[in-house]
């Protein structure tokens, strides 16, 4: 049944409000995750005096701090105004870029404790990023998150292989299954949440 102009306007308002709320929630998750990872990196350096003199050991902290600053600014802008579709895509890309950046610094300048990206402490945040994409209420955004994060993980695995840090087939399969399963759950959650928002807007009488 076609929507009346008032229903269409209300639906647009509800979806925009839900999108902003989802983006704000995802932004808070990203910011707190970055703070925790930054504290972990600083604690690692504090307990490994032999690494503090290496400039490469500080690169992850710099990347994480820059990401936290960008995330904070993005969150403030979201609170101040309505989010647009391109901001959502950029936000998902930022999630994937931050995870890839931290993983890349470890893979290219590995500390003694590094045994491959699949064992790196920050890699599980990739699954958090894919799950958080559902907060945007869009299947296309969820799929973009899956694509970006999976591609980044594959590149980092390739770097490990070239450096002689060969992951086992079981590890690769398990991580692939984890990414796929998280993506399916995130996709279903986005569809369900969007349907509930639409139903709520349509149920309100003119």
C-alpha positions, 0 to 999 in steps of 0.5 A: 500500500502506498504511503501517504505524504505524512507517513512518508515524512514520519518514516523518514524521521524515524529512520533518521533518528534510528540511524543517528542513535545507532551511529552514536552507539557504534561510535561509543563502542569504537571510542571505548575499544580504542581507549582500552587498546591504547591502555593495553599498548602502554602497559605492554611498553611499561613492562618491556623496557627493552622495547621503549627505545625502539621507535617502531614500538610506539607506532601502534600507540600513535595509530590508536591515539589518532584513531581515538581523536578522529572517533571523538570528533566524529562522535561529537559531529553525530550528536550535533547533527543528523547523520547522512548515508555517506557518514555511515559508510565512512564510519564503517570504513574507519572501523576497518581502517583502524583495525587494519592499521594496528594489525599492519604495524604489528605485522610489519614491525613485529615485537618478539611476542608477535606470532601472526595476525590471527594471534594478535590481541586486537584482531578479535575487534574485527568481529566487534566492528562487523557486529556493530555495523548492524546498529546502522540498520542497513544490510549494505552497510553490514556487507561493506563492513564484512568486505572491508574487514575480511579484506584487511585480514586477508592482506595481513595474513598474506604479510605473515605468510611472506614473512614466514609466519604461516598460519595453520589451515585450521586457524584460517578456517576457524577465523573465516567461519567466525567472520561469516557467522558474525556477518550473518548475525549482524545482517539479520539484526540490521534487517530486524531492527529496520523492520521494527523501526518501519513498523513503529512509524507505520503503526502511528495513525495520521 
